[in-house]
Each structure stands twice: as structure tokens, then as C-alpha cells.
Amino acid sequence: MTETAHHQFLCVYGHFYQPPREDPFTGEIPHEHGAAPYDNFNEKITAECYRPNAEDGNFEAISFNLGPTLAAWLERHDPATYARIIAADHANRATYGVGNALAQAYNHTILPLATTRDKRTQILWGMMDFAQRFGRPAEGMWLAETAVDLETLDILAECGVRYTVLAPWQSAEPIDPTDPYLVRLPSGRSITIFFYNGPLSGGVSFNEDLSRNADDFAANVLPHHLNPEKVARGEDQLIVIASDGELYGHHKAWRDKFLQRLTHEAATNAGFEVTTLGRYLRAHPPTREATLRAPSAWSCAHGVARWSTGCACTEGDSSWKPALRHALDQLSMQLDKAFEQGTAQTLSDPWGARDAYLGLRNGWVSAADFWARYGVKGRRPHSPSLEAQAIQLLEAQYYGQWMYTSCGFFFEDIDRIEPRNDIAFARRAISLVWQATHLDTQTDFLRNLEAAHSWRTGVTGATLYRNLPRLPAHLLPPDDAPTTQASSAA
């Protein structure tokens, strides 16, 4: 079927992602009680969503991203499902000349809240991970929570990303979501934005009845979201439905079957051509321009306050959010200073080395090549201890990125597993700096965490930190405060 067979196109977008759940010291996921009968939620969601969708052939028919932390877990624990997902992109390339997978900013960080340097690292790590897994450069990138500002888009464009996906309310003026739009950036660069259909995407995600019958949905729901003027003129138009990929089988049972029926038969029967973002963009480059509300996101009506100052998007007292972010930001500044000072003898370009470190860490780049490019005078450190120190400080930077995983701020209270995991990643970074330099970054971090209180239980961030699994004493700076036995909600 050629791209000219229809004037009405449908693209379903799935954001497939799980935050890192591994203990940063052991690399293993602790038992998660709520995942029963499975040991953890990765296993549960794989059984309910990732594996069925892969077996149903759904990944071939949609645009999607596979978050790096989820991809790494699948590769290790369910290689057959992982291989099917990668093969879906390869099949699209073979058939249409363009893949259907997008990259993702690596740690699901809310990029408008990140420093310029961290934005670049997140984007480059996401692109590096994607290229290694899918065997090609990424043309598109999914931004965590579709959180965006102009600097983020400019770095995307600078790094070769052609397009991303946003909510229609992230545009500063009314737009027609059946068209791609060009956003011009202050640097002179530009990037294409696909705006998803808000009512359809929200309806599929939250309206139980809307996505029960794929044939009814395609024949009686989709047509109402076409631009009637374009229909009258016979012009091409695209409906984009975007949601978390976990909707299809995990959040809603059997919705993987709805997705299969919709994309394999029902949409076509109703006169729609099922396509992907990359395919549509090649045949339909943007002819209209948009300006954006920035910063903004798809799940916060207050810019990006949900992950920073707190807002009414979550219940209760959200004053713990700015307190936790302040603690992380202050720790990050200390990590950065220790990194620059501690690698002065070994790295000629420490921040370029950090951007490349993911390749060294994962074995995609050899140690010889890494040191030839980033070592002082293009050389590997002359002593094993200096090299070990540099690697520990690079690893501290790695976990300094993990501690900003967005779900730590998404929900209503600090006394949950998600903020606790971000604090655990911060503790790993603190430990690595301590081992490398004997610099104590823990004391200030704990002091700052004391200001982050649970409005439900009264537990502080410092309590959550001290109640993490015990470690040998030599791995952390001394902490004279007693460890409490207060339990925290999972």
C-alpha cells in the first residue's frame, strides 16, 4: 500500500518505560510486594504488556520508544521479547525505509529543570543507547512527560534529532493536531513537532468504554476527530494517539488485543492508513509553524511545577518536592566539583568524557579508545589507582543522573518507593565520591533532606536515607545520627 492510498492516517504512539528499580549497590531489584504473584513490577508488566504486545505484532504497527532502563532489563531477563521489539523497528526499515522506534532522554529526567550540561548528557546517552540497540541513529526522541523548553529542543536539533511529540496544549496558540509543525529555535535551528490528539489520547487512557471495541472505535470515534475542511478538500491528515505503552495490557486488561485489532484491521477497514511518525514526516514535511508554552509538560497544568515547586496536580502538601529537589541540586553541585577536581590529572575534557562514559561503561567503547580521546595527553592514567579514581568519579556522575528520575517527584508524597529510589541513587553517588576522594557529601545532603517531610507519615527524606539497606561502614562517610526503625510506605 502506498502513502497516497488514503488521505486519512492514524499513528498510535506508545511510551514504553519503567524507572530503574535496581538496588544501585547490588544491581538486583528487591522483592516488590505489590507485584504479586510476580517478584517485581518489571516481571508483572512484562507478562501483562510487553510480551503480549510483542507477540501480537503491535510494535511493528505503532511508533514507540523503549526506555533505556526498561530495555536493559528486558535484554537481560526476557531476551525473546526484547528481540521482537528491536526486530519491529528493523522490519519497518526494511519495508518503508524508515524505522518506527524513537529514542528517549536517558533517565526520564524532566529536562527543563536540568542544567544545560545535564540536558546534553541525557540526550546524548539516550541517542547512544538507542543506536546500540536499534543499529541506527535516532530520528525522533521522546521527552519524559513531554516536558520541554526551547533549550532542550535546541540541543535535540543540534544532536541530529528531527522530531518529537508534544501535547496540543503545549502550543502557545491554537493548532491543528492533524498537521506536523515546525518550531524555530533561537539558535537558528528548527525541529518538527507532532501534537497528539488530546481528547482521543486521554479517552483511550482513562475512559474504560472508549477502547473496548476496536471496530467501533475506528468506524465511529476516529472520524469525528478529522479536520472536516481537509476532508472536503481531500487533503492528507494524521491523527496521533499517544499514551503510556503500559496501558495496553497492564493498566487495562486485554487492551493489547484492542491495539492489535485497531492497527491490523479496524483502522484500515474504516478508511485510515496506519502509519508511523517517521513515515508520515518523510511524505509530509511541516508547512506550518508553531510557538510553544515553555516550560510545559503533558501531565501538569502548571508548567513543570509538578516536579519542582509542587502544585495542585497532586493531593496534599507538596512542599517536600522543592525540598527534595534542593537537596539533590546541592548534592549535584558537590558531585560536579569533586568530579572536576578529582579528574584534573586524568581527563582532558571531563564533561566530554561524561557524555561518552555510557559507551565505556556498557562495553560499547574500548578503554583504549576512551582514554585516547579523553585522557590527559591522549593517554591512559599512568597508575591503576588514578584510573580507578577517575572511573569511580565517572560512576558517581552516572548515578548523579539517575537520582533525577522523574517519578521520584510525580506522585503525592515523599514516603513512597519512587522518591526512596531516587534517594538511594544519590547515596550510591555519595559512596563513590567518598571512596574516590574521601570527600563527605553525605552530611550536607542529610541536612537538606531533613526539610523534606511526608505530609502523611511525618517521615523525612533523611529518615528514608537512613532506612536504606545497611552498607559496610567504609562505603559511606560517618553518620552519627541513629538509624530509625520507622517503616515507609511502598
C-alpha positions as CSV (number, residue, x, y, z in Angstrom):
1,M,0.0,0.0,0.0
2,T,1.4,3.4,-1.0
3,E,1.4,6.5,1.1
4,T,-1.1,8.0,-1.4
5,A,-3.8,5.3,-1.0
6,H,-5.6,7.2,1.7
7,H,-6.0,10.8,2.9
8,Q,-6.6,9.8,6.5
9,F,-3.7,8.5,8.5
10,L,-3.6,7.1,12.0
11,C,-0.5,6.7,14.2
12,V,-0.7,5.2,17.7
13,Y,2.3,6.2,19.9
14,G,3.4,4.1,22.9
15,H,5.7,5.4,25.5
16,F,7.2,2.1,27.0
17,Y,9.2,2.8,30.1
18,Q,10.0,1.6,33.6
19,P,12.0,3.5,36.1
20,P,15.2,1.8,37.4
21,R,14.2,-0.4,40.4
22,E,17.6,-2.0,41.0
23,D,19.5,-1.6,44.2
24,P,22.4,0.5,43.0
25,F,24.9,-1.4,45.1
26,T,23.8,-5.0,44.1
27,G,22.2,-4.4,40.6
28,E,19.2,-6.5,41.6
29,I,15.6,-5.5,42.1
30,P,14.4,-6.1,45.7
31,H,11.1,-8.1,46.1
32,E,8.1,-5.8,45.5
33,H,5.1,-6.9,47.4
34,G,2.5,-5.2,45.2
35,A,3.7,-7.1,42.2
36,A,2.4,-10.5,43.4
37,P,2.3,-13.1,42.1
38,Y,5.5,-11.8,40.4
39,D,8.6,-10.9,42.2
40,N,8.7,-7.3,41.0
41,F,6.8,-4.9,38.7
42,N,9.1,-5.4,35.8
43,E,8.2,-9.1,35.7
44,K,4.5,-8.3,36.2
45,I,4.3,-5.7,33.5
46,T,6.3,-7.8,31.0
47,A,3.8,-10.6,31.5
48,E,0.8,-8.4,31.1
49,C,2.0,-5.9,28.5
50,Y,5.5,-6.1,26.9
51,R,5.4,-9.7,26.0
52,P,1.8,-9.9,24.7
53,N,2.2,-6.8,22.6
54,A,5.5,-8.1,21.1
55,E,3.9,-11.5,20.4
56,D,0.8,-9.7,18.9
57,G,2.9,-7.8,16.4
58,N,1.8,-4.5,17.9
59,F,5.3,-2.9,18.0
60,E,5.5,-3.2,14.2
61,A,2.4,-1.2,13.7
62,I,3.0,1.8,16.0
63,S,5.5,4.4,16.8
64,F,7.2,3.8,20.2
65,N,10.1,4.4,22.4
66,L,11.6,1.8,24.7
67,G,13.2,3.5,27.7
68,P,16.8,2.6,28.3
69,T,16.3,1.3,31.8
70,L,13.5,-1.0,30.7
71,A,15.4,-2.1,27.6
72,A,18.4,-3.1,29.6
73,W,16.2,-5.1,32.0
74,L,14.3,-6.8,29.1
75,E,17.6,-7.7,27.4
76,R,18.8,-9.5,30.5
77,H,15.5,-11.1,31.8
78,D,13.3,-11.6,28.7
79,P,15.6,-11.6,25.7
80,A,12.9,-13.1,23.4
81,T,10.6,-10.1,24.0
82,Y,13.4,-7.7,23.7
83,A,14.5,-9.2,20.4
84,R,10.9,-9.0,19.0
85,I,10.8,-5.3,19.9
86,I,14.1,-4.5,18.2
87,A,13.0,-6.6,15.2
88,A,9.9,-4.5,14.8
89,D,11.9,-1.4,14.0
90,H,14.1,-3.4,11.6
91,A,11.0,-4.7,9.8
92,N,9.8,-1.1,9.3
93,R,13.1,-0.1,8.0
94,A,13.2,-3.0,5.5
95,T,9.6,-2.3,4.3
96,Y,9.4,1.5,4.4
97,G,12.9,2.7,4.6
98,V,12.4,4.3,8.0
99,G,12.2,2.9,11.5
100,N,9.3,3.3,13.8
101,A,11.2,3.5,17.2
102,L,12.2,6.7,18.9
103,A,15.0,7.3,21.4
104,Q,14.3,8.6,24.9
105,A,16.2,11.0,27.1
106,Y,18.2,8.5,29.1
107,N,17.0,8.8,32.7
108,H,13.5,10.1,32.2
109,T,14.7,13.4,33.6
110,I,12.4,16.5,33.5
111,L,14.8,18.3,31.1
112,P,13.5,21.8,31.6
113,L,14.6,21.5,35.2
114,A,18.1,20.2,34.3
115,T,21.2,22.2,33.7
116,T,22.4,22.7,30.2
117,R,25.2,20.2,30.7
118,D,22.8,17.6,32.1
119,K,20.3,18.1,29.3
120,R,23.1,17.4,26.8
121,T,24.2,14.3,28.7
122,Q,20.7,12.9,28.9
123,I,20.1,13.4,25.2
124,L,23.5,12.0,24.1
125,W,23.1,9.0,26.4
126,G,19.7,8.3,25.1
127,M,20.9,8.5,21.5
128,M,23.9,6.4,22.2
129,D,21.8,3.7,23.9
130,F,19.3,3.8,21.0
131,A,22.0,3.5,18.3
132,Q,23.5,0.5,20.1
133,R,20.2,-1.3,20.4
134,F,18.5,-0.5,17.2
135,G,21.5,-0.2,14.9
136,R,20.8,3.2,13.6
137,P,20.8,6.9,14.6
138,A,17.6,8.1,16.2
139,E,15.5,10.5,14.1
140,G,13.0,11.2,16.9
141,M,13.2,11.4,20.7
142,W,10.6,11.1,23.4
143,L,10.9,13.6,26.2
144,A,10.0,12.5,29.7
145,E,6.4,13.7,30.4
146,T,6.8,15.6,27.1
147,A,8.4,18.2,29.3
148,V,10.0,20.8,27.1
149,D,11.7,24.1,26.9
150,L,13.5,25.8,23.9
151,E,17.0,24.9,25.1
152,T,16.1,21.2,25.3
153,L,14.7,21.4,21.7
154,D,17.8,23.2,20.5
155,I,20.1,20.6,21.9
156,L,17.9,17.9,20.3
157,A,18.2,19.6,17.0
158,E,22.0,20.1,17.4
159,C,22.4,16.4,18.1
160,G,20.5,15.5,14.9
161,V,17.0,14.7,16.3
162,R,14.4,15.7,13.7
163,Y,11.2,15.5,15.7
164,T,9.4,14.9,19.0
165,V,5.9,14.6,20.3
166,L,4.0,17.1,22.5
167,A,0.5,17.7,23.8
168,P,-1.6,20.1,21.9
169,W,-1.9,22.4,25.0
170,Q,1.9,22.9,24.9
171,S,1.4,25.1,21.9
172,A,1.2,28.8,22.7
173,E,-1.6,29.3,20.1
174,P,-4.4,27.1,18.6
175,I,-3.0,24.4,16.3
176,D,-4.4,21.7,14.1
177,P,-3.1,18.5,15.5
178,T,-3.6,16.7,12.2
179,D,-0.5,18.5,10.9
180,P,3.1,18.4,11.9
181,Y,4.6,21.8,12.9
182,L,8.0,23.4,12.6
183,V,9.3,25.1,15.7
184,R,12.1,27.6,15.0
185,L,14.7,27.9,17.7
186,P,16.8,30.9,18.9
187,S,20.0,29.3,17.5
188,G,18.5,29.3,14.0
189,R,17.9,25.6,14.1
190,S,14.4,24.1,13.9
191,I,12.6,20.9,14.9
192,T,9.4,19.2,13.9
193,I,6.6,18.7,16.5
194,F,3.8,16.2,16.3
195,F,1.0,17.2,18.5
196,Y,-1.1,14.3,19.6
197,N,-4.9,14.3,19.7
198,G,-5.7,15.3,23.3
199,P,-9.3,14.0,23.6
200,L,-8.5,10.7,21.9
201,S,-5.3,10.1,23.8
202,G,-6.9,11.0,27.1
203,G,-10.0,9.0,26.3
204,V,-8.1,5.8,25.4
205,S,-6.0,6.2,28.6
206,F,-8.8,6.9,31.1
207,N,-12.2,6.1,29.5
208,E,-12.8,2.3,30.0
209,D,-15.6,2.2,27.4
210,L,-13.8,4.0,24.6
211,S,-11.3,1.3,23.8
212,R,-13.4,-1.8,24.3
213,N,-14.2,-2.4,20.6
214,A,-11.6,-1.5,18.0
215,D,-14.0,-1.7,15.1
216,D,-16.5,0.7,16.7
217,F,-13.6,3.0,17.7
218,A,-12.2,3.1,14.2
219,A,-15.6,3.5,12.4
220,N,-17.4,5.8,14.8
221,V,-14.9,7.6,17.0
222,L,-11.9,8.3,14.9
223,P,-13.8,10.1,12.0
224,H,-15.1,12.7,14.5
225,H,-11.5,13.9,15.1
226,L,-10.7,14.5,11.5
227,N,-10.4,18.1,10.2
228,P,-13.6,18.4,8.2
229,E,-12.2,21.1,5.9
230,K,-9.3,18.9,5.0
231,V,-11.8,16.0,4.4
232,A,-13.7,18.3,2.0
233,R,-10.6,19.3,0.1
234,G,-9.2,15.8,0.0
235,E,-6.1,16.8,1.9
236,D,-3.9,14.3,3.9
237,Q,-4.2,14.5,7.7
238,L,-2.8,12.5,10.6
239,I,-4.4,11.5,13.9
240,V,-1.8,10.7,16.6
241,I,-3.0,8.9,19.7
242,A,-0.3,8.9,22.4
243,S,-0.3,7.2,25.7
244,D,1.9,5.2,28.1
245,G,2.6,1.8,26.4
246,E,1.7,0.1,29.7
247,L,-1.9,1.0,29.0
248,Y,-2.1,-1.9,26.6
249,G,-2.5,-4.9,28.8
250,H,-1.2,-3.7,32.2
251,H,-3.3,-0.6,33.1
252,K,-6.1,-2.0,31.1
253,A,-6.5,-5.8,30.7
254,W,-6.8,-7.1,27.1
255,R,-6.1,-3.7,25.6
256,D,-3.2,-5.2,23.7
257,K,-5.9,-7.1,21.7
258,F,-7.7,-3.8,21.1
259,L,-4.4,-2.3,19.8
260,Q,-3.8,-5.3,17.6
261,R,-7.3,-5.2,16.1
262,L,-7.2,-1.4,15.6
263,T,-3.8,-1.3,13.9
264,H,-4.0,-4.5,11.9
265,E,-7.6,-4.4,10.6
266,A,-10.2,-2.0,12.1
267,A,-8.5,1.3,11.1
268,T,-7.9,0.1,7.6
269,N,-11.5,-1.1,7.3
270,A,-12.6,2.4,8.4
271,G,-10.6,4.1,5.7
272,F,-7.5,5.0,7.7
273,E,-3.9,4.1,6.7
274,V,-1.9,3.1,9.8
275,T,1.4,4.8,9.7
276,T,4.3,5.9,11.9
277,L,5.7,9.3,12.7
278,G,8.9,8.8,10.7
279,R,7.0,7.6,7.7
280,Y,4.5,10.4,7.8
281,L,7.2,13.0,8.2
282,R,9.0,11.8,5.1
283,A,6.0,12.2,2.9
284,H,4.6,15.3,4.7
285,P,7.3,17.7,5.9
286,P,5.8,20.5,8.0
287,T,4.4,23.5,6.2
288,R,3.2,25.3,9.3
289,E,5.0,26.8,12.3
290,A,4.2,26.9,16.0
291,T,5.5,28.6,19.1
292,L,5.4,26.7,22.4
293,R,4.4,27.3,26.0
294,A,7.7,26.6,27.7
295,P,8.4,25.1,30.0
296,S,5.4,22.8,29.8
297,A,4.5,19.1,30.0
298,W,1.7,16.7,29.2
299,S,0.7,15.8,32.9
300,C,1.0,19.2,34.6
301,A,-1.2,22.2,34.1
302,H,1.4,24.4,35.9
303,G,4.4,24.2,33.5
304,V,6.7,21.7,35.2
305,A,5.8,22.6,38.8
306,R,4.7,19.0,39.5
307,W,8.4,18.1,39.6
308,S,9.8,21.2,41.2
309,T,7.8,23.6,43.4
310,G,4.8,21.3,43.7
311,C,1.3,22.1,42.6
312,A,-2.4,21.1,42.7
313,C,-1.8,18.3,40.2
314,T,-1.1,16.1,43.3
315,E,-3.0,16.0,46.5
316,G,-1.8,17.0,49.9
317,D,1.2,19.2,50.9
318,S,3.7,19.1,48.1
319,S,6.3,21.3,49.9
320,W,8.5,18.1,50.1
321,K,9.1,18.5,46.4
322,P,11.2,21.7,46.4
323,A,13.0,20.5,49.5
324,L,14.0,17.2,47.8
325,R,15.0,18.9,44.6
326,H,17.1,21.4,46.6
327,A,18.8,18.6,48.3
328,L,19.5,16.8,45.0
329,D,20.7,20.1,43.3
330,Q,23.1,20.9,46.1
331,L,24.4,17.4,46.1
332,S,24.8,17.6,42.3
333,M,26.9,20.7,42.6
334,Q,29.2,18.9,45.1
335,L,29.4,15.9,42.8
336,D,30.4,18.1,39.9
337,K,33.1,19.9,41.9
338,A,34.6,16.6,43.1
339,F,34.5,15.3,39.6
340,E,36.3,18.2,38.1
341,Q,38.9,18.4,40.8
342,G,39.4,14.6,41.1
343,T,39.9,14.0,37.4
344,A,42.2,17.0,36.7
345,Q,45.2,14.7,36.4
346,T,43.4,12.1,34.2
347,L,40.8,13.7,32.0
348,S,41.5,16.4,29.5
349,D,37.7,17.1,28.9
350,P,35.8,15.8,31.9
351,W,32.4,16.7,30.7
352,G,33.0,15.3,27.2
353,A,34.2,12.2,29.0
354,R,31.0,12.0,31.0
355,D,29.0,12.2,27.8
356,A,31.0,9.3,26.4
357,Y,31.1,7.3,29.6
358,L,27.9,5.3,28.9
359,G,29.8,3.7,26.0
360,L,32.7,2.7,28.1
361,R,30.5,1.5,31.0
362,N,28.5,-0.7,28.7
363,G,31.4,-2.0,26.7
364,W,30.4,-0.2,23.5
365,V,33.7,1.7,23.5
366,S,37.0,0.2,24.4
367,A,39.1,1.6,27.3
368,A,41.9,2.3,24.9
369,D,39.7,4.4,22.6
370,F,38.1,6.2,25.6
371,W,41.4,7.2,27.1
372,A,42.9,8.1,23.7
373,R,40.2,10.6,23.3
374,Y,39.6,11.9,26.8
375,G,42.8,11.1,28.7
376,V,45.3,13.9,29.5
377,K,47.6,14.0,26.5
378,G,45.6,11.2,25.0
379,R,46.9,8.7,27.4
380,R,45.6,6.2,29.9
381,P,46.4,7.2,33.5
382,H,49.9,6.1,34.5
383,S,48.8,4.4,37.7
384,P,45.9,2.0,38.3
385,S,44.8,4.0,41.3
386,L,44.4,7.2,39.3
387,E,42.4,5.3,36.7
388,A,40.2,3.7,39.3
389,Q,39.6,7.1,40.9
390,A,38.5,8.6,37.6
391,I,36.2,5.6,36.9
392,Q,34.6,6.0,40.4
393,L,34.0,9.7,39.8
394,L,32.5,9.0,36.4
395,E,30.3,6.4,38.0
396,A,29.3,8.9,40.6
397,Q,28.2,11.2,37.8
398,Y,26.3,8.2,36.3
399,Y,24.3,7.8,39.5
400,G,24.0,11.6,39.9
401,Q,21.9,11.4,36.7
402,W,19.8,8.5,38.0
403,M,18.8,10.4,41.1
404,Y,16.7,12.8,39.0
405,T,14.4,10.1,37.7
406,S,11.1,11.9,37.3
407,C,8.8,9.5,39.0
408,G,10.5,10.5,42.3
409,F,8.6,13.8,42.1
410,F,5.5,12.7,40.1
411,F,3.3,11.4,43.0
412,E,1.8,13.0,46.1
413,D,4.2,12.1,48.9
414,I,7.8,11.5,49.6
415,D,7.1,8.4,51.7
416,R,6.9,6.2,48.6
417,I,9.1,3.8,46.8
418,E,9.8,6.3,43.9
419,P,11.4,9.1,46.0
420,R,13.2,6.5,48.1
421,N,14.8,5.0,45.0
422,D,16.0,8.5,43.9
423,I,17.5,8.9,47.3
424,A,19.1,5.5,47.0
425,F,20.8,6.5,43.7
426,A,22.0,9.7,45.4
427,R,23.5,7.6,48.2
428,R,25.4,5.5,45.6
429,A,26.9,8.7,44.2
430,I,27.8,9.8,47.7
431,S,29.5,6.5,48.3
432,L,31.5,6.6,45.1
433,V,32.8,10.1,45.8
434,W,33.7,9.1,49.3
435,Q,35.7,6.0,48.0
436,A,37.4,8.1,45.4
437,T,38.3,11.2,47.3
438,H,37.2,10.8,51.0
439,L,35.1,14.0,50.4
440,D,32.0,13.9,52.6
441,T,28.9,14.9,50.6
442,Q,26.6,13.0,52.8
443,T,26.4,15.4,55.8
444,D,25.0,18.3,53.8
445,F,22.7,16.0,51.8
446,L,21.2,14.6,55.0
447,R,20.8,18.1,56.5
448,N,18.9,19.2,53.4
449,L,16.8,16.1,53.3
450,E,15.5,16.9,56.8
451,A,13.4,19.6,55.2
452,A,11.6,17.2,53.0
453,H,8.6,15.9,55.1
454,S,5.9,13.4,54.4
455,W,2.5,15.1,55.0
456,R,1.1,11.6,55.6
457,T,3.5,10.0,58.0
458,G,5.9,12.7,59.0
459,V,8.9,10.8,57.7
460,T,11.7,13.0,56.3
461,G,14.0,12.4,53.4
462,A,16.8,11.9,55.9
463,T,14.8,9.1,57.5
464,L,14.3,7.4,54.2
465,Y,18.0,7.7,53.5
466,R,19.0,6.2,56.9
467,N,16.5,3.3,56.4
468,L,18.0,2.2,53.2
469,P,19.7,-1.3,53.3
470,R,22.8,-1.2,55.6
471,L,26.2,-1.0,54.0
472,P,29.7,-1.7,55.2
473,A,30.9,1.3,57.2
474,H,33.8,2.0,54.8
475,L,31.4,2.7,51.9
476,L,30.0,5.9,53.4
477,P,31.1,8.9,55.4
478,P,30.4,8.7,59.1
479,D,26.9,9.5,60.2
480,D,26.4,9.9,63.9
481,A,22.6,10.0,63.8
482,P,20.9,6.8,64.9
483,T,19.1,4.8,62.2
484,T,15.4,4.8,63.0
485,Q,13.1,1.9,62.5
486,A,10.2,3.9,61.1
487,S,8.7,2.0,58.2
488,S,8.0,3.8,54.9
489,A,5.1,3.1,52.6
490,A,5.8,1.2,49.4
